[in-house]
């Protein structure tokens, strides 16, 4: 990118008839502008999404069907995040007894790595039938994860999971 910037500056100087001193000043100003733009892009916080992020059953590890033993889906990283408070809304269908399934969401610091200990978590034991549950999670910058577990002879399918940032910091 800097090479391209240098070629553009040299071309502009040639076309405009600038002398050597003018070319150096023009190059220095252009370089400072490029560095300043890069710093602002890295430091400036990303705006909140205009709407929640949406995930389907397969993207969160479902459907989950337990036979004679309990079953657990994999912990799925949903999104790299900045610090804030998040609302996780899950629409699901559970065939089994009340309390026979659990939804859990947690966050880890830094990049997506399941070996990192959760810095915050929330869970919900869910009711049978077609239902909706809402969980709230306050996280530092890092990654939000989602996982499901079911007891024997239980099936769980998530029709939609919505992840929305409700507050920064």
N, C-alpha and C positions, 0 to 999 in steps of 0.2 A: 504494500500500500504506500509506503514512504517513497519507494522508487517511482511509482506512478505519480505521486505528488510532485517529486523532483522534476520529472519529465514535463508535467503540466506547467510548473513554474518556469522552467527553462524555455519552453515554447512560448509562454506569455511574454517573457522578457525579450525574446528574439523578435516577436511580432511587434511589440510596443517600442523597441529600440532602446531598452534600458542598458546602461553601462554596467560594468562588473559590480560596483558598489551597490547599485540599485537592485541587481539580481540577488545579492547576498541578503539585503534588507527584506526584499520580497519573499525570499525563501525562509528567512527566520520568522517573519510574521505568519506565513502559511503554516510552518511547522508548529508554532505555538497554538495556532487556531486548531490544528488537527489534534494536538495533545489535549487541549482544553475540552474539545468535543468528546474525546475518549474518556476523560475523567468524569465529565458530567454523565455520560451514558452508564458508567459503572456505579457511580455514587447515587444517582437519582433513583428513588424508590419506584417500583413498578406500580401503575395504578391498579386499583381493585378491578376485577373483571366486571363487566356490565351485568352478568348473570352467573348463576352457579355452573360449575363444571359437572358434566353428567357422565355416569358410567353404567354399563349394562351388566347382566349376570355373569357372563363369561369373563369380563375384564376385572371382576372382583373375586374370581375363584369359584364361581358357582356353575351350575346348581350343585348342591351338596346333598348326598343321599347316604345315610348310615344304615348298615345291615345290622348284624348282631352286636357290633361294637360301635363306639362313638367315632365320629369322623370330624376332621378339622380341615378347612381349606387353607391354602398357603397365605401367609401375610403378604399383601399386595401393596406396593408403594403407589399411592394415588397421585401425589403431586409434590414437587419441591416448592417450598413456601418461604415467605418472609414471616417474621414474628407477628402473631395476632391471634384473634379468636375466630374459630371456624364452627359452622353449623353443618352437621352431616345428617341428611335426611335420607332414610332408606325405606323404599316401598318393597314389600316382600310377600311371599306366600309360604306359610309354614304348615306342614302336615305332621302333627305330633302333639304331645301334651304341652300344657303351659309350662314354660321354663325349660323346655327340652332343647332350646337353641339359644345361642348367645352371639351377639354382634359386638365387636370390639374395634375401636379406632385408637391409634396412638401416634405420637410423633417422636422422632429422633432428631438429634442435632446433626448438622452437617449433611453430607451427601447420602443418598439412599444406600444404606447398609444395614441389613437386619441384625448384624452382630452388635450394633450399638444399643445400649440400654435405653428404653423409652424414657423421655423426659416428662411426659404427661400421657395419660390414657383415660378413656371413658368406655363404658360398656353398657349393654342393654340386654337383659333377659327378655325375650319377646313372646308375645301371645300367638296362639295358633290362628290360622285363617289368613285372609288377605288383609294386611295391616300396613301401617306406617309408623315408624319410630324416628325420633329426632334426638341426636346427641350433640353436645357442645364441647369443644376442646380448645384450650388455650395453649399455644405452642410457641417455642422460640423458633428462630430460623432453622430450617432443616427439611424434613420429609414427613408427610402424613401417610399413615398406613391403615389398612382395613383388613380384618380377618373374621371368619365365621367358624363356629363349632356347633355340632349337633350331637345329641344323645342317640343311643341305639333306636332303630326303627323310626327314624325321623327324616323328613326331607325338607330342604330349605332352598328357595329360589328367590333371588333378588331381581325384581323387575327394573328398578332404577335406584341409583345412589346419586344424590346431589351433594356437592361440596361447595360451600359458599363461605367466603371470608366476610365476617360481620364487623370486625374492628381491627385496626392495626395496632402493633406494639403489644 
